[in-house]
Amino acid sequence: MFELGSVRLRPMEKEDLKLWHVWENDFEVMMWSRSRPLNMANMAQLEARFDEWSKDENSLHFIVELADSKE
C-alpha cells in the first residue's frame, strides 16, 4: 500500500469488483479510458480478469482511494 498525502493506492480486492463493474460500464469512463467505447463488461468477465491478475506475479493492479474516508 502507498499513501501520498490524502490519496492511497492499495491492492485490488475481490470486494472491489462491484465498484469496478460500475466504472467499467460508465459511459464517460468508457469514452476517456478505452479505444473501444461502448464495450460493456459483465461481472463474470471482471471476475475472470481479476482471477488472472491474481495469478500473475508480474502484474500489479491498484485501487485509488481517499486515505481518510476510504472512498
CHARMM-style PDB file with segment names, atoms N, HN, CA, C and O in Angstrom:
ATOM      1  N   MET     1       0.850  -1.166   0.000  1.00  0.00      PROA
ATOM      2  CA  MET     1       0.000   0.000   0.000  1.00  0.00      PROA
ATOM      3  C   MET     1       0.901   1.236   0.000  1.00  0.00      PROA
ATOM      4  O   MET     1       1.933   1.271   0.669  1.00  0.00      PROA
ATOM      5  N   PHE     2       0.487   2.246  -0.765  1.00  0.00      PROA
ATOM      6  HN  PHE     2      -0.352   2.218  -1.309  1.00  0.00      PROA
ATOM      7  CA  PHE     2       1.212   3.507  -0.850  1.00  0.00      PROA
ATOM      8  C   PHE     2       0.264   4.636  -0.467  1.00  0.00      PROA
ATOM      9  O   PHE     2      -0.893   4.656  -0.887  1.00  0.00      PROA
ATOM     10  N   GLU     3       0.756   5.565   0.324  1.00  0.00      PROA
ATOM     11  HN  GLU     3       1.696   5.550   0.665  1.00  0.00      PROA
ATOM     12  CA  GLU     3      -0.042   6.755   0.633  1.00  0.00      PROA
ATOM     13  C   GLU     3       0.745   7.984   0.246  1.00  0.00      PROA
ATOM     14  O   GLU     3       1.914   8.137   0.602  1.00  0.00      PROA
ATOM     15  N   LEU     4       0.080   8.863  -0.494  1.00  0.00      PROA
ATOM     16  HN  LEU     4      -0.869   8.740  -0.783  1.00  0.00      PROA
ATOM     17  CA  LEU     4       0.681  10.124  -0.920  1.00  0.00      PROA
ATOM     18  C   LEU     4      -0.284  11.228  -0.525  1.00  0.00      PROA
ATOM     19  O   LEU     4      -1.231  11.518  -1.256  1.00  0.00      PROA
ATOM     20  N   GLY     5      -0.052  11.841   0.623  1.00  0.00      PROA
ATOM     21  HN  GLY     5       0.718  11.605   1.217  1.00  0.00      PROA
ATOM     22  CA  GLY     5      -0.970  12.860   1.112  1.00  0.00      PROA
ATOM     23  C   GLY     5      -2.310  12.237   1.439  1.00  0.00      PROA
ATOM     24  O   GLY     5      -2.396  11.332   2.268  1.00  0.00      PROA
ATOM     25  N   SER     6      -3.351  12.721   0.791  1.00  0.00      PROA
ATOM     26  HN  SER     6      -3.280  13.457   0.118  1.00  0.00      PROA
ATOM     27  CA  SER     6      -4.700  12.217   1.073  1.00  0.00      PROA
ATOM     28  C   SER     6      -5.112  11.068   0.158  1.00  0.00      PROA
ATOM     29  O   SER     6      -6.250  10.604   0.224  1.00  0.00      PROA
ATOM     30  N   VAL     7      -4.201  10.608  -0.691  1.00  0.00      PROA
ATOM     31  HN  VAL     7      -3.277  10.986  -0.745  1.00  0.00      PROA
ATOM     32  CA  VAL     7      -4.517   9.545  -1.652  1.00  0.00      PROA
ATOM     33  C   VAL     7      -3.779   8.265  -1.268  1.00  0.00      PROA
ATOM     34  O   VAL     7      -2.608   8.285  -0.889  1.00  0.00      PROA
ATOM     35  N   ARG     8      -4.497   7.163  -1.378  1.00  0.00      PROA
ATOM     36  HN  ARG     8      -5.449   7.146  -1.686  1.00  0.00      PROA
ATOM     37  CA  ARG     8      -3.915   5.855  -1.070  1.00  0.00      PROA
ATOM     38  C   ARG     8      -4.058   4.961  -2.300  1.00  0.00      PROA
ATOM     39  O   ARG     8      -5.099   4.947  -2.956  1.00  0.00      PROA
ATOM     40  N   LEU     9      -3.008   4.226  -2.597  1.00  0.00      PROA
ATOM     41  HN  LEU     9      -2.161   4.237  -2.064  1.00  0.00      PROA
ATOM     42  CA  LEU     9      -3.028   3.177  -3.618  1.00  0.00      PROA
ATOM     43  C   LEU     9      -2.925   1.863  -2.863  1.00  0.00      PROA
ATOM     44  O   LEU     9      -1.969   1.634  -2.121  1.00  0.00      PROA
ATOM     45  N   ARG    10      -3.912   1.004  -3.055  1.00  0.00      PROA
ATOM     46  HN  ARG    10      -4.689   1.189  -3.657  1.00  0.00      PROA
ATOM     47  CA  ARG    10      -3.890  -0.281  -2.367  1.00  0.00      PROA
ATOM     48  C   ARG    10      -4.195  -1.390  -3.363  1.00  0.00      PROA
ATOM     49  O   ARG    10      -4.819  -1.145  -4.395  1.00  0.00      PROA
ATOM     50  N   PRO    11      -3.761  -2.602  -3.061  1.00  0.00      PROA
ATOM     51  CA  PRO    11      -4.041  -3.714  -3.974  1.00  0.00      PROA
ATOM     52  C   PRO    11      -5.544  -3.907  -4.158  1.00  0.00      PROA
ATOM     53  O   PRO    11      -6.326  -3.714  -3.227  1.00  0.00      PROA
ATOM     54  N   MET    12      -5.924  -4.281  -5.342  1.00  0.00      PROA
ATOM     55  HN  MET    12      -5.289  -4.438  -6.098  1.00  0.00      PROA
ATOM     56  CA  MET    12      -7.321  -4.555  -5.643  1.00  0.00      PROA
ATOM     57  C   MET    12      -7.745  -5.842  -4.944  1.00  0.00      PROA
ATOM     58  O   MET    12      -7.015  -6.833  -4.942  1.00  0.00      PROA
ATOM     59  N   GLU    13      -8.931  -5.809  -4.355  1.00  0.00      PROA
ATOM     60  HN  GLU    13      -9.524  -5.004  -4.357  1.00  0.00      PROA
ATOM     61  CA  GLU    13      -9.501  -6.963  -3.658  1.00  0.00      PROA
ATOM     62  C   GLU    13     -10.762  -7.425  -4.386  1.00  0.00      PROA
ATOM     63  O   GLU    13     -11.351  -6.671  -5.161  1.00  0.00      PROA
ATOM     64  N   LYS    14     -11.166  -8.651  -4.136  1.00  0.00      PROA
ATOM     65  HN  LYS    14     -10.688  -9.264  -3.506  1.00  0.00      PROA
ATOM     66  CA  LYS    14     -12.368  -9.214  -4.765  1.00  0.00      PROA
ATOM     67  C   LYS    14     -13.594  -8.342  -4.468  1.00  0.00      PROA
ATOM     68  O   LYS    14     -14.473  -8.206  -5.319  1.00  0.00      PROA
ATOM     69  N   GLU    15     -13.662  -7.748  -3.263  1.00  0.00      PROA
ATOM     70  HN  GLU    15     -12.949  -7.858  -2.571  1.00  0.00      PROA
ATOM     71  CA  GLU    15     -14.794  -6.893  -2.898  1.00  0.00      PROA
ATOM     72  C   GLU    15     -14.889  -5.644  -3.781  1.00  0.00      PROA
ATOM     73  O   GLU    15     -15.960  -5.044  -3.883  1.00  0.00      PROA
ATOM     74  N   ASP    16     -13.802  -5.253  -4.409  1.00  0.00      PROA
ATOM     75  HN  ASP    16     -12.933  -5.740  -4.327  1.00  0.00      PROA
ATOM     76  CA  ASP    16     -13.778  -4.063  -5.264  1.00  0.00      PROA
ATOM     77  C   ASP    16     -14.446  -4.296  -6.616  1.00  0.00      PROA
ATOM     78  O   ASP    16     -14.666  -3.340  -7.361  1.00  0.00      PROA
ATOM     79  N   LEU    17     -14.771  -5.531  -6.945  1.00  0.00      PROA
ATOM     80  HN  LEU    17     -14.593  -6.307  -6.340  1.00  0.00      PROA
ATOM     81  CA  LEU    17     -15.326  -5.835  -8.262  1.00  0.00      PROA
ATOM     82  C   LEU    17     -16.675  -5.160  -8.503  1.00  0.00      PROA
ATOM     83  O   LEU    17     -16.976  -4.784  -9.636  1.00  0.00      PROA
ATOM     84  N   LYS    18     -17.487  -4.999  -7.468  1.00  0.00      PROA
ATOM     85  HN  LYS    18     -17.243  -5.304  -6.548  1.00  0.00      PROA
ATOM     86  CA  LYS    18     -18.788  -4.328  -7.654  1.00  0.00      PROA
ATOM     87  C   LYS    18     -18.584  -2.886  -8.104  1.00  0.00      PROA
ATOM     88  O   LYS    18     -19.256  -2.413  -9.020  1.00  0.00      PROA
ATOM     89  N   LEU    19     -17.660  -2.194  -7.459  1.00  0.00      PROA
ATOM     90  HN  LEU    19     -17.115  -2.578  -6.714  1.00  0.00      PROA
ATOM     91  CA  LEU    19     -17.367  -0.811  -7.843  1.00  0.00      PROA
ATOM     92  C   LEU    19     -16.722  -0.767  -9.221  1.00  0.00      PROA
ATOM     93  O   LEU    19     -17.056   0.090 -10.039  1.00  0.00      PROA
ATOM     94  N   TRP    20     -15.810  -1.679  -9.477  1.00  0.00      PROA
ATOM     95  HN  TRP    20     -15.539  -2.375  -8.813  1.00  0.00      PROA
ATOM     96  CA  TRP    20     -15.151  -1.740 -10.780  1.00  0.00      PROA
ATOM     97  C   TRP    20     -16.179  -1.984 -11.886  1.00  0.00      PROA
ATOM     98  O   TRP    20     -16.055  -1.430 -12.979  1.00  0.00      PROA
ATOM     99  N   HSD    21     -17.181  -2.800 -11.614  1.00  0.00      PROA
ATOM    100  HN  HSD    21     -17.281  -3.250 -10.726  1.00  0.00      PROA
ATOM    101  CA  HSD    21     -18.245  -3.070 -12.585  1.00  0.00      PROA
ATOM    102  C   HSD    21     -18.985  -1.777 -12.930  1.00  0.00      PROA
ATOM    103  O   HSD    21     -19.289  -1.531 -14.097  1.00  0.00      PROA
ATOM    104  N   VAL    22     -19.272  -0.959 -11.931  1.00  0.00      PROA
ATOM    105  HN  VAL    22     -19.025  -1.160 -10.983  1.00  0.00      PROA
ATOM    106  CA  VAL    22     -19.936   0.330 -12.175  1.00  0.00      PROA
ATOM    107  C   VAL    22     -19.051   1.206 -13.055  1.00  0.00      PROA
ATOM    108  O   VAL    22     -19.528   1.792 -14.026  1.00  0.00      PROA
ATOM    109  N   TRP    23     -17.767   1.300 -12.721  1.00  0.00      PROA
ATOM    110  HN  TRP    23     -17.380   0.824 -11.932  1.00  0.00      PROA
ATOM    111  CA  TRP    23     -16.852   2.132 -13.503  1.00  0.00      PROA
ATOM    112  C   TRP    23     -16.715   1.626 -14.932  1.00  0.00      PROA
ATOM    113  O   TRP    23     -16.750   2.415 -15.876  1.00  0.00      PROA
ATOM    114  N   GLU    24     -16.561   0.329 -15.095  1.00  0.00      PROA
ATOM    115  HN  GLU    24     -16.533  -0.312 -14.328  1.00  0.00      PROA
ATOM    116  CA  GLU    24     -16.375  -0.252 -16.427  1.00  0.00      PROA
ATOM    117  C   GLU    24     -17.559   0.020 -17.353  1.00  0.00      PROA
ATOM    118  O   GLU    24     -17.401   0.067 -18.573  1.00  0.00      PROA
ATOM    119  N   ASN    25     -18.731   0.198 -16.777  1.00  0.00      PROA
ATOM    120  HN  ASN    25     -18.859   0.160 -15.786  1.00  0.00      PROA
ATOM    121  CA  ASN    25     -19.930   0.390 -17.576  1.00  0.00      PROA
ATOM    122  C   ASN    25     -20.449   1.825 -17.540  1.00  0.00      PROA
ATOM    123  O   ASN    25     -21.578   2.085 -17.957  1.00  0.00      PROA
ATOM    124  N   ASP    26     -19.648   2.742 -17.052  1.00  0.00      PROA
ATOM    125  HN  ASP    26     -18.731   2.530 -16.714  1.00  0.00      PROA
ATOM    126  CA  ASP    26     -19.990   4.157 -17.035  1.00  0.00      PROA
ATOM    127  C   ASP    26     -19.595   4.768 -18.379  1.00  0.00      PROA
ATOM    128  O   ASP    26     -18.446   4.639 -18.801  1.00  0.00      PROA
ATOM    129  N   PHE    27     -20.526   5.426 -19.048  1.00  0.00      PROA
ATOM    130  HN  PHE    27     -21.459   5.530 -18.705  1.00  0.00      PROA
ATOM    131  CA  PHE    27     -20.278   5.943 -20.389  1.00  0.00      PROA
ATOM    132  C   PHE    27     -19.082   6.901 -20.434  1.00  0.00      PROA
ATOM    133  O   PHE    27     -18.227   6.775 -21.310  1.00  0.00      PROA
ATOM    134  N   GLU    28     -19.015   7.848 -19.506  1.00  0.00      PROA
ATOM    135  HN  GLU    28     -19.710   7.950 -18.794  1.00  0.00      PROA
ATOM    136  CA  GLU    28     -17.926   8.827 -19.520  1.00  0.00      PROA
ATOM    137  C   GLU    28     -16.573   8.146 -19.286  1.00  0.00      PROA
ATOM    138  O   GLU    28     -15.590   8.488 -19.942  1.00  0.00      PROA
ATOM    139  N   VAL    29     -16.517   7.202 -18.374  1.00  0.00      PROA
ATOM    140  HN  VAL    29     -17.316   6.924 -17.842  1.00  0.00      PROA
ATOM    141  CA  VAL    29     -15.268   6.465 -18.144  1.00  0.00      PROA
ATOM    142  C   VAL    29     -14.867   5.715 -19.408  1.00  0.00      PROA
ATOM    143  O   VAL    29     -13.698   5.718 -19.795  1.00  0.00      PROA
ATOM    144  N   MET    30     -15.841   5.072 -20.049  1.00  0.00      PROA
ATOM    145  HN  MET    30     -16.790   5.070 -19.735  1.00  0.00      PROA
ATOM    146  CA  MET    30     -15.544   4.345 -21.292  1.00  0.00      PROA
ATOM    147  C   MET    30     -14.971   5.270 -22.363  1.00  0.00      PROA
ATOM    148  O   MET    30     -14.013   4.913 -23.050  1.00  0.00      PROA
ATOM    149  N   MET    31     -15.553   6.447 -22.501  1.00  0.00      PROA
ATOM    150  HN  MET    31     -16.331   6.737 -21.943  1.00  0.00      PROA
ATOM    151  CA  MET    31     -15.110   7.377 -23.542  1.00  0.00      PROA
ATOM    152  C   MET    31     -13.672   7.841 -23.328  1.00  0.00      PROA
ATOM    153  O   MET    31     -12.941   8.053 -24.296  1.00  0.00      PROA
ATOM    154  N   TRP    32     -13.263   8.000 -22.079  1.00  0.00      PROA
ATOM    155  HN  TRP    32     -13.857   7.828 -21.293  1.00  0.00      PROA
ATOM    156  CA  TRP    32     -11.936   8.530 -21.793  1.00  0.00      PROA
ATOM    157  C   TRP    32     -10.867   7.459 -21.576  1.00  0.00      PROA
ATOM    158  O   TRP    32      -9.675   7.757 -21.647  1.00  0.00      PROA
ATOM    159  N   SER    33     -11.275   6.230 -21.315  1.00  0.00      PROA
ATOM    160  HN  SER    33     -12.243   5.988 -21.257  1.00  0.00      PROA
ATOM    161  CA  SER    33     -10.270   5.243 -20.926  1.00  0.00      PROA
ATOM    162  C   SER    33     -10.086   4.088 -21.909  1.00  0.00      PROA
ATOM    163  O   SER    33      -9.199   3.257 -21.713  1.00  0.00      PROA
ATOM    164  N   ARG    34     -10.890   4.019 -22.942  1.00  0.00      PROA
ATOM    165  HN  ARG    34     -11.611   4.694 -23.101  1.00  0.00      PROA
ATOM    166  CA  ARG    34     -10.793   2.872 -23.849  1.00  0.00      PROA
ATOM    167  C   ARG    34     -10.706   3.312 -25.300  1.00  0.00      PROA
ATOM    168  O   ARG    34     -11.206   4.366 -25.693  1.00  0.00      PROA
ATOM    169  N   SER    35     -10.058   2.468 -26.071  1.00  0.00      PROA
ATOM    170  HN  SER    35      -9.653   1.612 -25.751  1.00  0.00      PROA
ATOM    171  CA  SER    35     -10.030   2.729 -27.503  1.00  0.00      PROA
ATOM    172  C   SER    35     -11.339   2.274 -28.153  1.00  0.00      PROA
ATOM    173  O   SER    35     -11.647   2.668 -29.278  1.00  0.00      PROA
ATOM    174  N   ARG    36     -12.102   1.448 -27.447  1.00  0.00      PROA
ATOM    175  HN  ARG    36     -11.851   1.127 -26.533  1.00  0.00      PROA
ATOM    176  CA  ARG    36     -13.381   0.966 -27.964  1.00  0.00      PROA
ATOM    177  C   ARG    36     -14.496   1.342 -26.994  1.00  0.00      PROA
ATOM    178  O   ARG    36     -14.879   0.522 -26.160  1.00  0.00      PROA
ATOM    179  N   PRO    37     -15.016   2.537 -27.081  1.00  0.00      PROA
ATOM    180  CA  PRO    37     -16.118   2.887 -26.186  1.00  0.00      PROA
ATOM    181  C   PRO    37     -17.342   2.024 -26.474  1.00  0.00      PROA
ATOM    182  O   PRO    37     -17.472   1.440 -27.550  1.00  0.00      PROA
ATOM    183  N   LEU    38     -18.203   1.962 -25.522  1.00  0.00      PROA
ATOM    184  HN  LEU    38     -18.096   2.437 -24.648  1.00  0.00      PROA
ATOM    185  CA  LEU    38     -19.429   1.168 -25.592  1.00  0.00      PROA
ATOM    186  C   LEU    38     -19.145  -0.329 -25.589  1.00  0.00      PROA
ATOM    187  O   LEU    38     -19.965  -1.124 -26.050  1.00  0.00      PROA
ATOM    188  N   ASN    39     -17.993  -0.706 -25.073  1.00  0.00      PROA
ATOM    189  HN  ASN    39     -17.327  -0.060 -24.698  1.00  0.00      PROA
ATOM    190  CA  ASN    39     -17.649  -2.105 -24.899  1.00  0.00      PROA
ATOM    191  C   ASN    39     -17.928  -2.452 -23.434  1.00  0.00      PROA
ATOM    192  O   ASN    39     -17.055  -2.321 -22.576  1.00  0.00      PROA
ATOM    193  N   MET    40     -19.169  -2.899 -23.160  1.00  0.00      PROA
ATOM    194  HN  MET    40     -19.879  -3.004 -23.857  1.00  0.00      PROA
ATOM    195  CA  MET    40     -19.597  -3.171 -21.796  1.00  0.00      PROA
ATOM    196  C   MET    40     -18.895  -4.403 -21.236  1.00  0.00      PROA
ATOM    197  O   MET    40     -18.450  -5.272 -21.986  1.00  0.00      PROA
ATOM    198  N   ALA    41     -18.801  -4.468 -19.911  1.00  0.00      PROA
ATOM    199  HN  ALA    41     -19.162  -3.763 -19.301  1.00  0.00      PROA
ATOM    200  CA  ALA    41     -18.201  -5.615 -19.238  1.00  0.00      PROA
ATOM    201  C   ALA    41     -19.184  -6.148 -18.206  1.00  0.00      PROA
ATOM    202  O   ALA    41     -19.741  -5.387 -17.415  1.00  0.00      PROA
ATOM    203  N   ASN    42     -19.393  -7.463 -18.218  1.00  0.00      PROA
ATOM    204  HN  ASN    42     -18.940  -8.081 -18.860  1.00  0.00      PROA
ATOM    205  CA  ASN    42     -20.273  -8.023 -17.203  1.00  0.00      PROA
ATOM    206  C   ASN    42     -19.439  -8.531 -16.019  1.00  0.00      PROA
ATOM    207  O   ASN    42     -18.214  -8.617 -16.104  1.00  0.00      PROA
ATOM    208  N   MET    43     -20.111  -8.860 -14.929  1.00  0.00      PROA
ATOM    209  HN  MET    43     -21.106  -8.789 -14.860  1.00  0.00      PROA
ATOM    210  CA  MET    43     -19.405  -9.246 -13.709  1.00  0.00      PROA
ATOM    211  C   MET    43     -18.569 -10.507 -13.910  1.00  0.00      PROA
ATOM    212  O   MET    43     -17.477 -10.612 -13.352  1.00  0.00      PROA
ATOM    213  N   ALA    44     -19.054 -11.453 -14.688  1.00  0.00      PROA
ATOM    214  HN  ALA    44     -19.941 -11.368 -15.142  1.00  0.00      PROA
ATOM    215  CA  ALA    44     -18.290 -12.682 -14.940  1.00  0.00      PROA
ATOM    216  C   ALA    44     -16.971 -12.374 -15.645  1.00  0.00      PROA
ATOM    217  O   ALA    44     -15.945 -12.979 -15.332  1.00  0.00      PROA
ATOM    218  N   GLN    45     -16.991 -11.439 -16.595  1.00  0.00      PROA
ATOM    219  HN  GLN    45     -17.824 -10.948 -16.849  1.00  0.00      PROA
ATOM    220  CA  GLN    45     -15.758 -11.051 -17.288  1.00  0.00      PROA
ATOM    221  C   GLN    45     -14.765 -10.405 -16.316  1.00  0.00      PROA
ATOM    222  O   GLN    45     -13.567 -10.687 -16.359  1.00  0.00      PROA
ATOM    223  N   LEU    46     -15.276  -9.542 -15.445  1.00  0.00      PROA
ATOM    224  HN  LEU    46     -16.249  -9.314 -15.410  1.00  0.00      PROA
ATOM    225  CA  LEU    46     -14.398  -8.876 -14.483  1.00  0.00      PROA
ATOM    226  C   LEU    46     -13.824  -9.863 -13.478  1.00  0.00      PROA
ATOM    227  O   LEU    46     -12.654  -9.762 -13.108  1.00  0.00      PROA
ATOM    228  N   GLU    47     -14.632 -10.810 -13.036  1.00  0.00      PROA
ATOM    229  HN  GLU    47     -15.582 -10.892 -13.336  1.00  0.00      PROA
ATOM    230  CA  GLU    47     -14.140 -11.834 -12.113  1.00  0.00      PROA
ATOM    231  C   GLU    47     -13.044 -12.673 -12.773  1.00  0.00      PROA
ATOM    232  O   GLU    47     -12.051 -13.014 -12.130  1.00  0.00      PROA
ATOM    233  N   ALA    48     -13.219 -12.999 -14.031  1.00  0.00      PROA
ATOM    234  HN  ALA    48     -14.026 -12.722 -14.553  1.00  0.00      PROA
ATOM    235  CA  ALA    48     -12.205 -13.775 -14.758  1.00  0.00      PROA
ATOM    236  C   ALA    48     -10.907 -12.983 -14.887  1.00  0.00      PROA
ATOM    237  O   ALA    48      -9.823 -13.531 -14.686  1.00  0.00      PROA
ATOM    238  N   ARG    49     -11.013 -11.692 -15.221  1.00  0.00      PROA
ATOM    239  HN  ARG    49     -11.894 -11.247 -15.384  1.00  0.00      PROA
ATOM    240  CA  ARG    49      -9.817 -10.835 -15.301  1.00  0.00      PROA
ATOM    241  C   ARG    49      -9.122 -10.754 -13.950  1.00  0.00      PROA
ATOM    242  O   ARG    49      -7.900 -10.872 -13.862  1.00  0.00      PROA
ATOM    243  N   PHE    50      -9.916 -10.551 -12.891  1.00  0.00      PROA
ATOM    244  HN  PHE    50     -10.909 -10.456 -12.963  1.00  0.00      PROA
ATOM    245  CA  PHE    50      -9.343 -10.458 -11.554  1.00  0.00      PROA
ATOM    246  C   PHE    50      -8.612 -11.750 -11.187  1.00  0.00      PROA
ATOM    247  O   PHE    50      -7.508 -11.702 -10.645  1.00  0.00      PROA
ATOM    248  N   ASP    51      -9.212 -12.891 -11.474  1.00  0.00      PROA
ATOM    249  HN  ASP    51     -10.109 -12.929 -11.914  1.00  0.00      PROA
ATOM    250  CA  ASP    51      -8.577 -14.181 -11.173  1.00  0.00      PROA
ATOM    251  C   ASP    51      -7.269 -14.341 -11.932  1.00  0.00      PROA
ATOM    252  O   ASP    51      -6.291 -14.840 -11.377  1.00  0.00      PROA
ATOM    253  N   GLU    52      -7.238 -13.923 -13.200  1.00  0.00      PROA
ATOM    254  HN  GLU    52      -8.034 -13.517 -13.651  1.00  0.00      PROA
ATOM    255  CA  GLU    52      -5.994 -13.992 -13.983  1.00  0.00      PROA
ATOM    256  C   GLU    52      -4.927 -13.070 -13.401  1.00  0.00      PROA
ATOM    257  O   GLU    52      -3.767 -13.460 -13.267  1.00  0.00      PROA
ATOM    258  N   TRP    53      -5.327 -11.842 -13.054  1.00  0.00      PROA
ATOM    259  HN  TRP    53      -6.269 -11.526 -13.163  1.00  0.00      PROA
ATOM    260  CA  TRP    53      -4.372 -10.896 -12.465  1.00  0.00      PROA
ATOM    261  C   TRP    53      -3.812 -11.438 -11.163  1.00  0.00      PROA
ATOM    262  O   TRP    53      -2.629 -11.263 -10.873  1.00  0.00      PROA
ATOM    263  N   SER    54      -4.647 -12.087 -10.385  1.00  0.00      PROA
ATOM    264  HN  SER    54      -5.609 -12.228 -10.621  1.00  0.00      PROA
ATOM    265  CA  SER    54      -4.215 -12.609  -9.087  1.00  0.00      PROA
ATOM    266  C   SER    54      -3.135 -13.679  -9.238  1.00  0.00      PROA
ATOM    267  O   SER    54      -2.300 -13.847  -8.349  1.00  0.00      PROA
ATOM    268  N   LYS    55      -3.148 -14.395 -10.344  1.00  0.00      PROA
ATOM    269  HN  LYS    55      -3.826 -14.259 -11.066  1.00  0.00      PROA
ATOM    270  CA  LYS    55      -2.164 -15.452 -10.596  1.00  0.00      PROA
ATOM    271  C   LYS    55      -0.855 -14.906 -11.156  1.00  0.00      PROA
ATOM    272  O   LYS    55       0.187 -15.551 -11.037  1.00  0.00      PROA
ATOM    273  N   ASP    56      -0.902 -13.735 -11.760  1.00  0.00      PROA
ATOM    274  HN  ASP    56      -1.748 -13.211 -11.856  1.00  0.00      PROA
ATOM    275  CA  ASP    56       0.257 -13.163 -12.451  1.00  0.00      PROA
ATOM    276  C   ASP    56       1.121 -12.356 -11.482  1.00  0.00      PROA
ATOM    277  O   ASP    56       0.732 -11.272 -11.048  1.00  0.00      PROA
ATOM    278  N   GLU    57       2.285 -12.890 -11.151  1.00  0.00      PROA
ATOM    279  HN  GLU    57       2.601 -13.771 -11.504  1.00  0.00      PROA
ATOM    280  CA  GLU    57       3.182 -12.218 -10.211  1.00  0.00      PROA
ATOM    281  C   GLU    57       3.863 -10.992 -10.821  1.00  0.00      PROA
ATOM    282  O   GLU    57       4.442 -10.188 -10.090  1.00  0.00      PROA
ATOM    283  N   ASN    58       3.805 -10.833 -12.142  1.00  0.00      PROA
ATOM    284  HN  ASN    58       3.335 -11.485 -12.736  1.00  0.00      PROA
ATOM    285  CA  ASN    58       4.443  -9.704 -12.810  1.00  0.00      PROA
ATOM    286  C   ASN    58       3.497  -8.544 -13.053  1.00  0.00      PROA
ATOM    287  O   ASN    58       3.876  -7.554 -13.678  1.00  0.00      PROA
ATOM    288  N   SER    59       2.269  -8.655 -12.566  1.00  0.00      PROA
ATOM    289  HN  SER    59       1.961  -9.460 -12.058  1.00  0.00      PROA
ATOM    290  CA  SER    59       1.258  -7.640 -12.821  1.00  0.00      PROA
ATOM    291  C   SER    59       0.764  -7.059 -11.496  1.00  0.00      PROA
ATOM    292  O   SER    59       0.480  -7.792 -10.549  1.00  0.00      PROA
ATOM    293  N   LEU    60       0.669  -5.737 -11.450  1.00  0.00      PROA
ATOM    294  HN  LEU    60       0.900  -5.142 -12.220  1.00  0.00      PROA
ATOM    295  CA  LEU    60       0.171  -5.058 -10.253  1.00  0.00      PROA
ATOM    296  C   LEU    60      -1.064  -4.251 -10.616  1.00  0.00      PROA
ATOM    297  O   LEU    60      -1.074  -3.542 -11.623  1.00  0.00      PROA
ATOM    298  N   HSD    61      -2.093  -4.357  -9.809  1.00  0.00      PROA
ATOM    299  HN  HSD    61      -2.085  -4.932  -8.992  1.00  0.00      PROA
ATOM    300  CA  HSD    61      -3.331  -3.610 -10.023  1.00  0.00      PROA
ATOM    301  C   HSD    61      -3.739  -2.977  -8.706  1.00  0.00      PROA
ATOM    302  O   HSD    61      -3.811  -3.643  -7.674  1.00  0.00      PROA
ATOM    303  N   PHE    62      -4.003  -1.683  -8.758  1.00  0.00      PROA
ATOM    304  HN  PHE    62      -3.944  -1.141  -9.597  1.00  0.00      PROA
ATOM    305  CA  PHE    62      -4.306  -0.942  -7.545  1.00  0.00      PROA
ATOM    306  C   PHE    62      -5.664  -0.267  -7.631  1.00  0.00      PROA
ATOM    307  O   PHE    62      -6.178   0.001  -8.718  1.00  0.00      PROA
ATOM    308  N   ILE    63      -6.224  -0.002  -6.482  1.00  0.00      PROA
ATOM    309  HN  ILE    63      -5.806  -0.219  -5.600  1.00  0.00      PROA
ATOM    310  CA  ILE    63      -7.402   0.843  -6.325  1.00  0.00      PROA
ATOM    311  C   ILE    63      -6.899   2.156  -5.743  1.00  0.00      PROA
ATOM    312  O   ILE    63      -6.067   2.163  -4.837  1.00  0.00      PROA
ATOM    313  N   VAL    64      -7.402   3.253  -6.262  1.00  0.00      PROA
ATOM    314  HN  VAL    64      -8.079   3.247  -6.999  1.00  0.00      PROA
ATOM    315  CA  VAL    64      -7.072   4.575  -5.735  1.00  0.00      PROA
ATOM    316  C   VAL    64      -8.214   4.986  -4.829  1.00  0.00      PROA
ATOM    317  O   VAL    64      -9.374   4.957  -5.239  1.00  0.00      PROA
ATOM    318  N   GLU    65      -7.897   5.371  -3.596  1.00  0.00      PROA
ATOM    319  HN  GLU    65      -6.955   5.395  -3.263  1.00  0.00      PROA
ATOM    320  CA  GLU    65      -8.931   5.804  -2.671  1.00  0.00      PROA
ATOM    321  C   GLU    65      -8.437   6.960  -1.824  1.00  0.00      PROA
ATOM    322  O   GLU    65      -7.232   7.182  -1.700  1.00  0.00      PROA
ATOM    323  N   LEU    66      -9.371   7.693  -1.243  1.00  0.00      PROA
ATOM    324  HN  LEU    66     -10.349   7.512  -1.343  1.00  0.00      PROA
ATOM    325  CA  LEU    66      -9.030   8.751  -0.310  1.00  0.00      PROA
ATOM    326  C   LEU    66      -8.641   8.102   1.006  1.00  0.00      PROA
ATOM    327  O   LEU    66      -9.366   7.245   1.512  1.00  0.00      PROA
ATOM    328  N   ALA    67      -7.510   8.498   1.563  1.00  0.00      PROA
ATOM    329  HN  ALA    67      -6.921   9.195   1.152  1.00  0.00      PROA
ATOM    330  CA  ALA    67      -6.987   7.851   2.759  1.00  0.00      PROA
ATOM    331  C   ALA    67      -7.937   7.997   3.957  1.00  0.00      PROA
ATOM    332  O   ALA    67      -8.121   7.036   4.704  1.00  0.00      PROA
ATOM    333  N   ASP    68      -8.529   9.145   4.150  1.00  0.00      PROA
ATOM    334  HN  ASP    68      -8.379   9.925   3.543  1.00  0.00      PROA
ATOM    335  CA  ASP    68      -9.378   9.359   5.324  1.00  0.00      PROA
ATOM    336  C   ASP    68     -10.710   8.632   5.237  1.00  0.00      PROA
ATOM    337  O   ASP    68     -11.108   7.955   6.185  1.00  0.00      PROA
ATOM    338  N   SER    69     -11.396   8.761   4.124  1.00  0.00      PROA
ATOM    339  HN  SER    69     -11.073   9.311   3.353  1.00  0.00      PROA
ATOM    340  CA  SER    69     -12.749   8.211   4.012  1.00  0.00      PROA
ATOM    341  C   SER    69     -12.792   6.821   3.370  1.00  0.00      PROA
ATOM    342  O   SER    69     -13.830   6.161   3.416  1.00  0.00      PROA
ATOM    343  N   LYS    70     -11.690   6.367   2.774  1.00  0.00      PROA
ATOM    344  HN  LYS    70     -10.847   6.903   2.736  1.00  0.00      PROA
ATOM    345  CA  LYS    70     -11.631   5.104   2.028  1.00  0.00      PROA
ATOM    346  C   LYS    70     -12.625   5.079   0.872  1.00  0.00      PROA
ATOM    347  O   LYS    70     -13.057   4.011   0.439  1.00  0.00      PROA
ATOM    348  N   GLU    71     -12.980   6.253   0.381  1.00  0.00      PROA
ATOM    349  HN  GLU    71     -12.629   7.120   0.734  1.00  0.00      PROA
ATOM    350  CA  GLU    71     -13.891   6.378  -0.761  1.00  0.00      PROA
ATOM    351  C   GLU    71     -13.107   6.210  -2.048  1.00  0.00      PROA
ATOM    352  OT1 GLU    71     -13.681   6.279  -3.135  1.00  0.00      PROA
TER     353      GLU     71
END
